[in-house]
Amino acid sequence: METYKWVRILNKNFIMARYQRQMNIALERLNQGLARAYTLIKRGQNREALDFMDNGLKELYENLENIINIEPDDQNTRIGNL
């Protein structure tokens, strides 16, 4: 029984590490997308910036949103599980 408990703990740690890695990658991509939108606006390329925000930036945000899936643990609480 004790071995099974350690396997579960190791498995949970592995899953959380993988989740954290995916989150960091998605956040970095979103950050790069925001920097690109900022640069386009700064250069006065407003049409290109709007197109990028409607397509590329929206997709980057949705990718991050798909990684984050918080479901309530209990009906009486707003705290969820990742």
BELZIQUI-V613742 format. One record per run of one state. SS is the DSSP state (alpha for helix, beta for strand, coil for the rest). FROM is the first residue (numbers start at 0). LEN is the number of residues. If there is no record, write none. Layout:
# BELZIQUI-V613742
ss->SS from->FROM len->LEN
ss->SS from->FROM len->LEN
This chain:
# BELZIQUI-V613742
ss->coil from->0 len->1
ss->alpha from->1 len->41
ss->coil from->42 len->3
ss->alpha from->45 len->22
ss->coil from->67 len->3
ss->beta from->70 len->2
ss->coil from->72 len->7
ss->beta from->79 len->2
ss->coil from->81 len->1
